[in-house]
Amino acid sequence: MTLDPQPIAPALAAAEEAGWTTVRLDLDGVRSKAELMDRCARALRLPQWFGRNWDALADCLVDLSWLGPAPGRLLAVTSWRGYARARPADWETFEDILGEAEEFWREQGTGPELQVLLADRPGRG
């Protein structure tokens, strides 16, 4: 997982140019786990069966079949600092799930890669 305080537009553009699926998960104003799950469901276009809990999110992130075929996937999480401050334990769990999903796809070695970019402007959130 990459933490980059710079604008994410260049990373998104490069990923799209390479044919990757890009998703921006904007957490601006999110302060509860329920709000986080709702944002994830919308941004990632998660399937109806998504149970809006940590286990279901982890299951979805190691599937991603509904995003369609692509050589890779970039998930850019923006404006996350407010949530991280408001819900530090939940943020840690969320980061762990994202990291485990990245590792899962990296270990597959045969399919699309998943990279997560945490991007935010300092002082924002």
Contacts in CASP RR format, 6 or more apart in sequence:
PFRMAT RR
TARGET T0000
AUTHOR 0000-0000-0000
METHOD contacts of the structure
MODEL  1
MTLDPQPIAPALAAAEEAGWTTVRLDLDGVRSKAELMDRCARALRLPQWF
GRNWDALADCLVDLSWLGPAPGRLLAVTSWRGYARARPADWETFEDILGE
AEEFWREQGTGPELQVLLADRPGRG
1 95 0 8 1.000
1 98 0 8 1.000
1 99 0 8 1.000
1 102 0 8 1.000
1 116 0 8 1.000
1 117 0 8 1.000
1 118 0 8 1.000
2 115 0 8 1.000
2 116 0 8 1.000
2 117 0 8 1.000
2 118 0 8 1.000
3 118 0 8 1.000
3 119 0 8 1.000
4 11 0 8 1.000
4 117 0 8 1.000
4 118 0 8 1.000
4 119 0 8 1.000
5 119 0 8 1.000
5 120 0 8 1.000
5 121 0 8 1.000
5 122 0 8 1.000
6 119 0 8 1.000
7 119 0 8 1.000
8 24 0 8 1.000
8 76 0 8 1.000
8 78 0 8 1.000
8 117 0 8 1.000
8 119 0 8 1.000
11 74 0 8 1.000
11 76 0 8 1.000
11 117 0 8 1.000
11 119 0 8 1.000
12 22 0 8 1.000
12 24 0 8 1.000
12 74 0 8 1.000
12 76 0 8 1.000
15 22 0 8 1.000
15 72 0 8 1.000
15 74 0 8 1.000
16 22 0 8 1.000
18 71 0 8 1.000
18 72 0 8 1.000
19 70 0 8 1.000
19 71 0 8 1.000
19 72 0 8 1.000
20 70 0 8 1.000
20 71 0 8 1.000
20 72 0 8 1.000
20 73 0 8 1.000
20 74 0 8 1.000
20 112 0 8 1.000
21 67 0 8 1.000
21 68 0 8 1.000
21 70 0 8 1.000
21 72 0 8 1.000
21 73 0 8 1.000
21 74 0 8 1.000
21 112 0 8 1.000
22 73 0 8 1.000
22 74 0 8 1.000
22 76 0 8 1.000
23 43 0 8 1.000
23 44 0 8 1.000
23 67 0 8 1.000
23 73 0 8 1.000
23 74 0 8 1.000
23 75 0 8 1.000
23 76 0 8 1.000
24 43 0 8 1.000
24 76 0 8 1.000
24 78 0 8 1.000
25 39 0 8 1.000
25 40 0 8 1.000
25 43 0 8 1.000
25 44 0 8 1.000
25 75 0 8 1.000
25 76 0 8 1.000
25 77 0 8 1.000
25 78 0 8 1.000
26 39 0 8 1.000
26 43 0 8 1.000
26 78 0 8 1.000
26 79 0 8 1.000
27 36 0 8 1.000
27 39 0 8 1.000
27 77 0 8 1.000
27 78 0 8 1.000
27 79 0 8 1.000
27 80 0 8 1.000
27 82 0 8 1.000
27 83 0 8 1.000
28 78 0 8 1.000
28 79 0 8 1.000
28 125 0 8 1.000
29 35 0 8 1.000
29 79 0 8 1.000
29 82 0 8 1.000
29 83 0 8 1.000
29 125 0 8 1.000
30 36 0 8 1.000
30 39 0 8 1.000
30 82 0 8 1.000
30 83 0 8 1.000
31 82 0 8 1.000
31 83 0 8 1.000
31 86 0 8 1.000
31 87 0 8 1.000
32 86 0 8 1.000
32 87 0 8 1.000
33 87 0 8 1.000
33 90 0 8 1.000
34 52 0 8 1.000
36 83 0 8 1.000
36 87 0 8 1.000
36 90 0 8 1.000
36 94 0 8 1.000
37 50 0 8 1.000
37 51 0 8 1.000
37 52 0 8 1.000
37 53 0 8 1.000
37 57 0 8 1.000
38 52 0 8 1.000
40 46 0 8 1.000
40 57 0 8 1.000
41 50 0 8 1.000
41 52 0 8 1.000
44 60 0 8 1.000
44 67 0 8 1.000
44 75 0 8 1.000
45 66 0 8 1.000
45 67 0 8 1.000
46 60 0 8 1.000
46 66 0 8 1.000
47 60 0 8 1.000
47 66 0 8 1.000
49 56 0 8 1.000
50 56 0 8 1.000
50 57 0 8 1.000
50 60 0 8 1.000
54 93 0 8 1.000
54 97 0 8 1.000
57 97 0 8 1.000
58 97 0 8 1.000
58 100 0 8 1.000
58 101 0 8 1.000
61 97 0 8 1.000
61 98 0 8 1.000
61 100 0 8 1.000
61 101 0 8 1.000
61 104 0 8 1.000
61 114 0 8 1.000
62 101 0 8 1.000
62 104 0 8 1.000
62 105 0 8 1.000
64 73 0 8 1.000
64 112 0 8 1.000
64 114 0 8 1.000
67 73 0 8 1.000
69 112 0 8 1.000
70 112 0 8 1.000
71 112 0 8 1.000
71 113 0 8 1.000
72 112 0 8 1.000
72 113 0 8 1.000
72 114 0 8 1.000
72 115 0 8 1.000
73 105 0 8 1.000
73 112 0 8 1.000
73 113 0 8 1.000
73 114 0 8 1.000
73 115 0 8 1.000
74 115 0 8 1.000
74 116 0 8 1.000
74 117 0 8 1.000
75 98 0 8 1.000
75 114 0 8 1.000
75 115 0 8 1.000
75 116 0 8 1.000
75 117 0 8 1.000
76 116 0 8 1.000
76 117 0 8 1.000
76 119 0 8 1.000
77 98 0 8 1.000
77 116 0 8 1.000
77 117 0 8 1.000
77 118 0 8 1.000
77 119 0 8 1.000
78 119 0 8 1.000
78 120 0 8 1.000
79 120 0 8 1.000
79 124 0 8 1.000
79 125 0 8 1.000
80 91 0 8 1.000
80 118 0 8 1.000
80 120 0 8 1.000
80 125 0 8 1.000
81 120 0 8 1.000
81 123 0 8 1.000
81 124 0 8 1.000
81 125 0 8 1.000
82 125 0 8 1.000
83 90 0 8 1.000
83 91 0 8 1.000
84 91 0 8 1.000
85 125 0 8 1.000
98 116 0 8 1.000
99 116 0 8 1.000
101 114 0 8 1.000
101 116 0 8 1.000
102 114 0 8 1.000
102 115 0 8 1.000
102 116 0 8 1.000
104 114 0 8 1.000
105 111 0 8 1.000
105 112 0 8 1.000
105 113 0 8 1.000
105 114 0 8 1.000
106 113 0 8 1.000
106 114 0 8 1.000
END
